[in-house]
Amino acid sequence: MDPLWLDREKVDSLIEGIEFRGLEYHPGSGLYCLNCEPFTGVCKTRSRTGRLEGIAHLKGGVECGLSVAWHPNGHVWLYSEMDDGVYHGWHLQWDEEGNKVVEEHYVMGVLDHRQ
């Protein structure tokens, strides 16, 4: 895991993306779209004050790549590697004090117990 992804301010300043609220979710297809087309790129979620809360990579309208979210106090809350909308790689979670509470590894949505 690249430590860059744990630093909310660096991620916000270095990684460009669109606002998540600008995407439309289509329940029938399960896709996030921009201008009626499945979205590929980076989207960001922000608090009411404009602070970055989360970032996700999408490909063809589904999560594919890295998703990271932060607690309001700035500690990382979630780090997930995704492929085609399912966990594929590491899925980690931390509490508000920064203590890791979940550390799992997945292969195409299936928990890999060998890790």
N, C-alpha and C positions, 0 to 999 in steps of 0.2 A: 504494500500500500504506500503510495506516494504521500508524504506528510503534508504536501500542499493542500490536499483535500480536507485536512482537518482545520485549516485556517480560513474562517469565513470571510474576513476582509480581503485576503489575498485572492481567494476564489472569485469573489465579487468583482475585484478590480482587473483580474487577468483573463477571466473566462467570459466571453460574450454570449448572450442568449436572449431569448424573448421572454416576456412575462407569461407565466403559466396561465393566468386568467385570460389571456388572449387566445387560448386554444379552445376548441369546442370538442366535447366528448360525445361520441356517437355510440350509445349503448348497444345498438344492433350489431355493430361491427367490433365494438370494443376498442376503437381507435381514437386517438387525439388528432384533431385536424386543424389546419390553418387555411382559411379561405377555401373550405370544402375539400382540401387535399390532405392525406395523411402526412403528418409533420415529421421531418427528420432534422434534428439539431438539438440544441440545448435550450431548456426552459428553466426559468427561475421563479420561485415563490417568495413573496415578500410579506412582511408584517404591515400593519396599518401605518407604521411610521417609516416604512421603506427599507427596513433592515432585511437583508437576505435571510430567509428561513430554510430554503432548500434549493437544490439544483438537480436536474435529471437530464439524462441523455435519451433521446428517442430516435427510433429509426422506423420509418414507415408507419408512424402513429403509435408504436408501443415502446415501452422502456427497453433499451438495449444499450448496455454500457453501465456507467457509474451513476448512482444516485447517492446524494449526501444531504443530510439535514442537521440543523443545529438547535439546541435548546435556546430559549431567550437569553440566558446568561452567556452565550457564546461557546459553551462546550459542545463538541460534536455529539449528536444524538444517534445518527444512523449512517451507516456506510454499507451500500449494497451493490454488488456487481450483478447485472441482469443480462439476459439474452432472450429476445423474443417474448418479453413480458414475464419471464420467470427468473428466479434466482439462479445464477450460474457463476459460481465463484464464491467470494466471501460475503457473508451477511453478518454485520457487527452492530451492536447497540450499546450505548452508554447511558448511565443515569445523569442527573443534573450536576452531580459532583465530579463527573469525569471517570467514574468506575465502570469498567466494562461488565455488562450484564448478559450479553449474548455474543457468542463467537461460533459461527456455523459455516460450514463449507458445503456448497451445493453443486451438483452436476445436472444441468438442464431441469431444475426444479425439484430434484430428489436430493435429500440430505445425504451427504457423503460421510458415513460414520467412521471411515478410515482416517480422517483428519484429526 
